[in-house]
Amino acid sequence: MALTKLTFKPGINKDKTNYSQEGGWYDGDKIRFRQGFPEKIGGWEVQNFTQYQGSARSLFSYSTLTGDDIFGIGTNLKMYILAGTSIYDITPIRATFTSVTSPSTTNCIATTNTSNVVTINLAGHGGIDGDFVTISGAAAVGGIPAGELNAEHIITYITANSFSITVSTNASSTVAAGGGTGITVALQWNIGFPVATLGYGWGTGGWSRSTWGSGSTVPIFFNPVLEYQENYNNDLIFNRRDSYIYYWVYNSTFNNRAVLLSSIGGAVAVPQQVTLILFAPSGHLFAMGCTNYNAAASSPDYLGSYDPLLIRWSNVDADIGPEPEKWQPTPTNSAGFLRLKSGSEIIAATNTRQETLVWTDYSLTSIQFLGTSEVFGLQELSNSISIMGPNVVAEANNLVFWMGNDKFFVYSGRVDTLPTTLKRYVFDNINRNQRQLFFAGTNREFNEIIWFYVSESSPDIDRYVIYNYQEQIWYYGNLSRTAWIDADISAFSTALDSGYVYSHEKGNDDGQPLGEPPVAIESYIQSADMDIEDGNQFMLTKRIIPDVDFTDSDINNTVTGAVLDPQVAITVGVRNFPGATVSTTDVAGASLERDIVTATDPATSTALIDQYTNQVYIRARGRQMNFKIASDGIGVQWQLGTPRIDARPSGRRG
């Protein structure tokens, strides 16, 4: 019998049954399509020597005029700068206390004999469990060396007037008040939650619901910490969602911390409790969802009430340019404000080539620069959309894509639903409680929009789904990442997870922390079931002529120096009916001298393929078959072409 080519439609479709998707792909992990053919995705390598602390949900990059490539990393604990392979802590200081402040730090340190827990007595410190504090200028207390006290610590809340820290040395005596008169206590911003957290706290239930102090029977959600970053000249501007705007001044030694934007010289009427910040293409800094400007309030804050639909912007001077610290509207500047008409709160915003788009919980609005005394104008584009979370928007190829509550959308000048072949796969197995963690990114080298999200049984991001906008196809996989930016100042896409910064599409393997050997990436794609001939009779699959390209595989192991032979496993699975199970028995090089099929013949045959394999002999018998290619070796990179199979009638008709 003549050889039959195996050709498949590109993309993965899980919205049809396996059998009805005949001629297409039905399952896979860590693959993509190039010109319609599947291949293993590229690997990744760790970029930083020292881990950052916390769960990072914000990643931003820019280059300074002096040639430094800067990556801003925002976590629920701290704010960092990555330059080269080094991480620098620029976390803002929330409050600083000294001997001349009120309260005073003079002799504020207390120790207990034989204990390494040290108490800091400081009324109104404002700290919470897990906050970071830096102590300096303290003398030794109770046998604990000054060097252990004068360092960064994590605090444990005791009362509003005291907190504790833990050092290495146990105290040799009990001291109620010590440390001297030169102590400085610098408390960093309050930490936040890494993920959305359920709470049943005191006072969250109805009045007189039960006994005094009872927790609620209905949980409330504490939102995870999210940051939004922009750069101005060489400097970094950022805010925490629903909090203040901060400013970090570039310095080539990276030894300075960010400060409140309102503390910059000349700052006036800077918004507070800001949902998110975004620079407009015109140079105005937007505060989306923020406090009002109140002309009757005290200078220089002019602080009004919070409005979740209010948009304010800073001044742009005709001669100086953007002035992101000046927000007071006057007849002689361009600072101002507008309010959205639809929705209950601003969720997300992004810039396109000609406009700024703003999402509320059910509307999409365009902000356009007018260049008149009104500065900006609003146009509502839709009031019948949804959006899954604050970071699920991505722009590519002059199109804006986002994940809705139960579908995907695209904006091309008008709002449309984006057709998908993975709607049920994604939205029927999704943890909506963690929707604020979901985020979108682009990989323009491969024409991809990628959404990372949390599956139903997971507490944090564990899956991704990709839309290839050039080929208009979908595919998916399993991967834990918490933030992502496309290749820009770096030659590679950059992602964050578990304290590490990863350069993606670099190498072929799962790069481990520096100094540790890489781990193989397990990758596969499997077709839907297809009829052998027309499915009317049993067929015996005897031989495969593979078509696999290993061009970009690593030939030498960079750790051991050994010569590698990159391989993939090709599996042909057969069954008699769509609902039947498929055996997992593996056979390679089975004898084909006979055509009589016995009850012991396997339903699945697997063979290893390398770059020198011309053909492989297998034995698999059934009415339907599927095809799978997989790899789990170090250094392997593959692309599937058009394999051929040799099958002949065998046994009774269906």
N, C-alpha and C positions, 0 to 999 in steps of 0.2 A: 504494500500500500504506500502511496506517496506521503512524504512528510507534510505535516500541517503547521503553518505559521501560527504562533500565538500572538495575537494583537489585542490590545486592551485600550479602552477609552481612558484618557488621562483624568486624574482626580479620583477621590474616594467618595462613594455614595453610600450613606448609611440610612437614608430615608426610604429606601426600598428594601424588600426582602432580598436575601442572598441570591436566590435563584432568578428573581426578576431583574437583577442587576447584571445578567449575563453579558460578558464582554467588557466588564469594567472591574475596578478594584474595590474591595469591600473592607479591608482592614490594613493597618500599617502603623509604624512608629518610627520617628526620626528619619523620615524620607522627605524628598521633595520631587518635583517634576521639572525637567528641563526639555523644552520643545516636545512635550508630551510623554517623555520616557522617565520612569522613576529612577532615583538615585539616592544613595545615603547622604544625609546632611553632613556639612563640615563639622570638625571638632572645635574645641575651645581650649584656651590656655589661661592660667591664673596670672594676673598682672601685678598684684600687690604683695609685698613681703609681709606686712602686718595686717591682721584682720581688723576691720571696723567693728564697732560694737552696736548691737541692736539689729532691728529688722528694717532694711533700707527700702523705701518706696519711691524715692526720688533720685534721679540721675540726670545731670546736665553737663554739657561740655562747651568750652570756648577756648580761643587762643588769645593771648595777650599781645600787645604791641611789641613786647620784648621777646616774643617767641616761645613763651611757656604755654604748654597745653594743660588746661585746667579742667578737672572733673569735680563737680560739686555732688556730694553724696549726703542725702538727708535720711536719718533713721529715727526711730521712735525715742532714741536716747540722746543722740548727738548730731552735730553737723560737721562734715569733713570736707577737706580738699584733698584730692589725689593728684599728685604731680609726679610724673615718671612712675616709679614703683613704690613711692612713699605716700603714706597717709598722714594728714595733718589735721589736728583737732581745732576747729574754729567755732566751737559751740558758744553761743552768747552767754554772758554772765547776767543772771537775773537780778541779783542783789549782792552788794559788797558791804561788809561790816568791818569796822576797825575800832581802835580804842577811842576815836573821837566821834564816832557815829552814835546814834541812839536807836537801838541799844548798843552799848559798848562791848567790845570783845575782851577787855582787860580781865585776865585770869578767868576766862570762860570755860576752861578745860577741867574736867573732873575724872579721876580714875578710881578703880576699886582694886584692892590688893588681890593678887593672883589672877586677875582677869585682863584679857586683851581687848575688852570692849570699853571704849572711851566715850564719855558723855560731853557734848558741847551744849552749854547753857546759853541760849540766845533767843530772847523773847521776840515773837513775831517773825521767825526765820522764813516761814512760808514753804518749807521743803516738804516733800512726800517720800514715802518709801522708794528707794532706788535712785533718787536724785544724786547727782554728782556735786561734790564740793571740793574746793582746793583751799588748803590751810597753809599759810606761810607766816614766818616771823615768830613762831612759838618756841619757847624754851622747853627743855625736857621736863616732864611731869610724872611724878610717882614712879620713877625708874624707867619710864618709856622714853627712848631717845628722841631728840628733836627731829632727827632725820625721818623717823617713821610718822611723826605727826605732820610735818611740813611736806605734804604730798596731796595727790588727788585721791579722794575716797568716795565710796558709795554710802549714803546715809540710810539709817533706819529711823523712821519717825517714832518719837516718844510722846511728846506733847507739842502744842503750838509754841512752847517756849524752850524746847530742847530736842536734840536728836543725838544719835550715837554713830560712831564709826568703829571699825575693827582694824587693829594693827597686828603686827607679828609678835611683839614682845608682851609678855604678861607683866602687869604692873607689880612693883615690889612693895607698894604702900598705897593706902587710900588717901586721896587728896580731893577736897571738896571744891577748891578754886585755885587753879594754877595756870602756868603758861606765860605769864608776864604781860607787859603792856604793849608789845609790838605785834600782836596777833592780827592777821587779816583773814577773814573768812569770805570766800567768794563762791556763791551758790550759782550753779548753772541752771538753765531753764528747766522747768519741771518735765520729767519724762512722761511719755504717753504709752498707750497700748500698742502692741505690735500688730494685733488683729482686732476685728470687732469682737467685743467681749460682753457676754451676758451678765447683768447684775440684778440681784434681788436685795438691794440695799435698804437700810433703815429709811422709812419715810416715803418709799416709792409706792406704797399701796394707798387705798382710800382711807380717809380719816375715820378712826374708830373701827377699822376693819377687824382687828383682833387685839391681842394684848399689846401693851406699850412696847415700842421698839421692834415690833414684828417686821420682817422683811415682806416685800411684795410677793404675791403669787403669780404675777405677770412680770416677766423680765423686761428690763430696759437695756438698750444697747449703748455701750461706750465705744465711740468710733476710734478706729486706728489713726495713728499720726500720719498725715500726708504733708509733704512740702512742695512748694512751687518755686522754681528758680528762673532768674533772668540775669543777663550780664549787662553792665553799663560801662563802656570803655574797658578798662582792665579789671573792673570790680564786679562783685557778685551781689545781687539783690535777691532775697528770698523771703518767703513767709510760710508759717505753719497754717494749715487750713483752720479758719475761724480764730486766728490769733494775729500777732503783730507782724509788721514788715521789718526785716533786718538788712543790714548793709555790711559787707566785708570789703575792706580796702586791700587791693592786691599789694603784696609785699614778697619779694623774691625769696625771703627766708621762711615765709609761711608761718611766722611765729606770733601772729596777732589774731585776736578773736573778732567775730562779728559783733556789731552793736545795733541798737535800735535805730531805724532810719530817722525817727523823730529826734534823735540826739545829735544828728549831723548838723554842723553849723549852717544857719539860715533855714533850717527845716520849719515848716509851718503847716498846720492843719493836716498832718499826716493821718490817714485813716487808721482806725484800730479795729480789731475783730474782723479781719479781712478773710473772705472765703478763699480767694486765689488772686495772684497778680499775673499780669501779662503785658508786655510792651506791645503797643500798637505799631504797625509799620510807619506811622507818622512820627514816632518817637515818644508819644505820650505813654506814661505808665498807668495801666488800668488797675483799679482795685475793684474786683467783681464781688459784690455782696460785702457791705462794710458799714461803718458808722457814718452818719450824716455829718455834713459841715454845719455847725451852729454858730452863726455870727455873733450871737449874744453870749456865748460861752467864753471862758477865760483863754487868753493867748498863752502860748502859741498853738495849743492843741485844737481849740474851737470844737470840742468834742460833742457830738450829738448822739442820738439813739441809733441802734443797729437796725439795718434794713437789709434783709437777705436778697432783695431784688434791685438794690441800688448799685449803679456803676459810677464810680468817680475816676477822674484822671488828673495827672499832674501837669504842670506847665511845660511848654516847649518855647524857649526864648528864640526870637528870630535871629539874634546874633550869637548867643551862647550855645543854643541847641537844647536838648532835653535837660530838664531840672527835676529829677525824680523825687527830690525832697520838698518841693513846693506845690502845695495842693489847695491853697486858698484862692477861690475864684475872685477875680477883680476885673474891672473894665479894661485893664491894660495887659492882662495875660490870657492864656488859653486854657487854664485849669477849669474844670467844670464837672457836671454830673448829669446823668439821665437815669430813668427808672424803667425797668422792663414792665410790660403790661400783663403778661401771662405767666402762670406758674406760681409756686410757693417759695422756691429758693433757686439760686443759681447753682448748677451742678458742675458744668465744665465750660471751657472756652478754648478756642484755638484761632490762629491766624491763617488766612489764605492769601493768595497773591493780591487780591483786591479788597478784602473785607476781613472783619473779625467776627467769628461765629460764637454765639453764646447759647448754651443749653440750660433750660430749667427742667423740672421734672417731667413736663409734657410739651414744651415749646422750643422752637429754634428761632433765634433772632439774628439778623445781620446788623453789624455796626459798621457804618461807612464814614470815612473822613470827608467832610464837606469843604473844609478850608475857609469857612465863613466864621462869623462871630459865634454861631452855634456850635462850631467845631465838629461835632459828630451827629449823625442821624441814625435812627433805628428803623428797621423794616422787619416785621414778623414774617418768617418764611413758612412756618407750620405750627399749629397748636394741637397736633394729634400724633406726636411722636413719643417715644420713650428713650431713656438712656440708662444703661445698667449701672454706671458709676462715674466718678470724676475723671478717670484716666483712660477711658476706653475709646478715645478718639484718635485717629491717625490720618495724615494727609499724604497723598502720593499721586503723581501724574495728574495734578490739578483736580483731584477728586478727594472728598473727605468721607471717611468711613467711620462708623461707630457701631457698637454693640448695644442693642435695645434690650428691653426686658424679656422679649420672646422672639426676637428676630434681629437681623442686621440691616443697617441703613447705609445709603450712600447719598451724598450731596454733590451735584454737578452743575449747580445753578438752580436746581429744583430738588426736592427731597423724594427719594424712591426707596422702596424695599429692595434689599440686595438678595437676589435668589441664592439659595444655598442648598447643597446636597447633604448637609450635616446638621440640620436644624434639630431633629429629634435627639441626635447623639449629644449635642451640646446642651440644649435647654432642658432636656428631661433628666439630666444628671449634673446638677449645678448647685452649689452652695450659695444661695442668694443672701444669706446672713453675712457673707464675707464679700459682698459685691463691691465695696469700696476698695478692695485690694486688686480687683481686676484691672488690667491695663493693656493698652495697644502699643504696637511699635511697627516700624517698617524695616524691611531688608531690601533696599532698592536694587542691589546687585542681582537679586533673583525675582524682582517684581512681586514682593510679598508684603501683605499686611498680616501681622501676627497678633493674636489676642491670647494673653495668658490669663487663666482663670482657675477657680477652685472647684473641684468636683464635689459631689454631694457628701461623700464620706470623709472628706479631707478638711483639716482646719486651716490650711494655707495653700498657696498656689501649687498645683501639681500637674496641670495640663495646659496645652496650647492648641489653638486651631488657626489655620493659615488660609487666607484667600490670595490666590495668585491672580492679580488683576490683568495681567497680559493674556494669560491663557484662560482666565475666568473659570478656575477650578479650585476645589477645596481639598485640604488634607489636614492631618492632626497628629498629635503625639503626646507623650508624657515627659515633662521636664519641669523642674522647680527653678523658677527665676522670680525675683521680686521687682526688678526694674530693667529697662532696656532702652538704648538709643542706637540709632543707625550709625554706620560709618560716616564720619564727618571730619573732625580734626584727626581722628584715628583712621587707619586703613581698614579697621575691622569694626563690626558691630560690637557694642560693649553692653554687658549685662551684669547684674548683681545677684548674689545669693549667699547666705550664711557667712557673711564677713568677707567674701572674696569678690574681686572684680575680674570678670572673664572677658577675654577677647574671643569673639565667635568667628566661625569660618576660618580658623587658624589651626592647621594640623588636622588630623583625622580622629583624634581620641578625646576622651574626657580628661582634660588636664587637671591634675591635682595640685595642692599647695606646692610652692617652689621647693625643689629638692626631692620630691616624691615622684615615683614613676607614674606615668599616665595609666588610665584604666580604659579598656575597650568600650566603645559605644555599641550597644545592641540595637540593631536596626533591621526592619523587615517590612515587606509589603506582600499582601495576599489577595489574590483575585476572588471575585465572586464565583459561584459554581457555574459551570457551563456544560452544555451537552457535548458528549463525545459523538461525533457525527451528528445525528439528529435525536439521540437519546432513546431510540426505539429498541436497541439491543445492547447487550454487554459488550464492552470494548476492552481489550488488553493493551495498556500503554507499555511499550517495550523500550523506547529509546528517546533521549533528549539530545538535540544539537544545541548547546548553549550559545548565547550571544551576550556576553558580559564584558564590560570595559573596566579594567583596573588601573587606568593610566595614572591617576593621582594618588595611588597607594604608596605608602612608605616601604621601600625595599629593605632598608636597614633599620634595625631597632636602635634608637638613639641612646638607650640605657645600657643594653648588653653588647651592642655592636653586631649582633647576630643577623644573618641574612634572612629576611622574611619572605614567605610565600603566601601572599594574600589570597584568601579563599572566601567563597560564599557557599551557603547550603541551598540547593534547589530541591524543593519538595513538590511532588505531585500527589494530591489527595483525591480519592474517588469515593463515591457513595452511590447507592441505588435510587434513593428518594430524597427530596429536599429536606425532610425532617430526620433523616437517618444520621447517626453519628459517624465520625471518621476515625479510623484506627490511627494510632501514633507509632506503629511499628516502623522502624527505619531499615532500609535495605539499600546497599550500594553495590553495583556491579553484579546484580543477580543474573544467573544463567538464563538465556532465552532460547535454548535448544529445543524446547517443547512448547506447544500451544495449548496443551490441556491445563486448565486452571483448577487447582484443588482448593479445598476449604482452608488450607493453611496459607494461601497467598495473601499478602498484606494489602490493606486498603490504602496505605500511604507508603510511598517510597521516597527516600531522601538520598541525594548524592552531593558530594563536595566538588566544587568547581574552582579551578584556578586558571591563571592566564594561559596555561598550556593545554587545557582540556579541550579535546575535539568533540567527543561525544561520551555520553554515559548511558549505561544500560540499567533499566529499572524494571519493576514488574508491579503494576497496579491495575486492578480490574473493577469496572463499574459502569453505570450509565452516565454519571456526571463526574466532572473533575474540577479541581481548582489548582492554582499554581502559586507557589510562594518562593520568594528569594529572601535570604536572611544572612546576616553576618554578626559575629561577636568576637572578632580578632583584633589585636593591636595593629594599627597602621592601615587598616583596610578602608579603601574607598572604591565604590563600585557604581556603575550605571548599567541598567538592564536595557538591552536592545530588543531584538525580535527573535526569541528562541523558537525552535521547531520540535515537534513531537512526532513519534512514529507509533501509531496505534492501529490495531486490526480487530475485526469482529471476533468475539470469543463467547460461545455458549448461546443460551436461549435468548429469544427476543423478549422485549418488555411487554 
